[in-house]
Amino acid sequence: MANLSKYLVRRAVTLVPTILGVLLITFSIGYIIPADLARAWAGGEKADPELAALLAKRYHLDDPLHVQFYFLLKGLLTNTLTPPTKETPVFTELFARFHITFQLALLTILFAVIIGIPLGIVAALKKDTAIDNTVRSWALAGTSMPSFWFAYIMMYIFFTRLRWTYLAGDPVPSRTIIGFPLLDALLLGEFSSFVTILKRYWLPAMVLGILYAGAWARYLRNTLLDVLQSEFILFLKSKGVPRSWVWKHALKNSMIPMVTIIGFSFGGLLGGAIITETIFALPGIGYYTLQALYNLDFPIIIGSTLLFAIIVVLTSLVVDIIYSIIDPRIRY
């Protein structure tokens, strides 16, 4: 525990430089783009020169780069930075949309775990059989298939033909408890609202979940087969340990690297599934960031990048803590 505490302190010290580095790279890329931001915000080719000059002054676009970076960073940290098209602070907008992205990420991980983990285990159990070949082929197809193409196929089947879902709105329960409508509906006992929210989110979550599950199934299968050839498993077999116990120990060791995959997948989804959110008209963080890219809305792009960097760093920290809990051999 003492080693873990020291590790957490070290990670906390490196967290700020890591996030600042990500912001600096994003900021630098933004200014490599050959575009006049003030003119673009003021209306493009038909922009009013006075309005463009006013926007340039407001966002310090004519100042040195370090002054611009300081202005953006200070505005984000104090939540006073607003996009040029709205008066709502960037982080206020991002957090207002976070519940949409969170619910999509949560259901996606559930679909991926429910589908991918059992298939990976079955494929390992039935190595080199028709079942194994089917799972591996499906995994290859899942990782190769464009998500937008698969999303439109699923939309045609389940929305256009079967009407099992709908593609508009953001359903919420009667009141807020923790800020996530799906969980709030459960806590309030509003099961009709819970079903309505599920009907809105289950299809995009399934689309992403199936794509993730293919990669997870293949990875778990290969990891499990490698563990079964390790020395401690061979020792257990030579001692006559029951097969169920052997598989129990093999599966436990195989799941350790899966923690990393699941954790970082969840963290990546929390940063916004841009394509899926756009196709299914879910106004989450990914969709919001994409619109900002279309409009060269630099404050939103920087704000989204900062939020995503924080999510990834914290996800990595949580994964390391879980590692030390499920495998006491791991020390930091």
Secondary structure, DSSP 8 states (H G I E B T S, - for coil): -HHHHHHHHHHHHHHHHHHHHHHHHHHHHHHHS---HHHHHHTGGG--HHHHHHHHHHTTTTS-HHHHHHHHHHHHHTT----TT-SS-HHHHHHHHHHHHHHHHHHHHHHHHHHHHHHHHHHHHTTTSHHHHHHHHHHHHHHHS-HHHHHHHHHIIIIIIS-----S-----SS-SSS-HHHHHHHHT-HHHHHHHHHHHHHHHHHHHHHHHHHHHHHHHHHHHHHHTSHHHHHHHHTT--HHHHHHHHHHHHHHHHHHHHHHHHHHHHT--HHHHHHTT--SHHHHHHHHHHTT-HHHHHHHHHHHHHHHHHHHHHHHHHHHHH-TT---
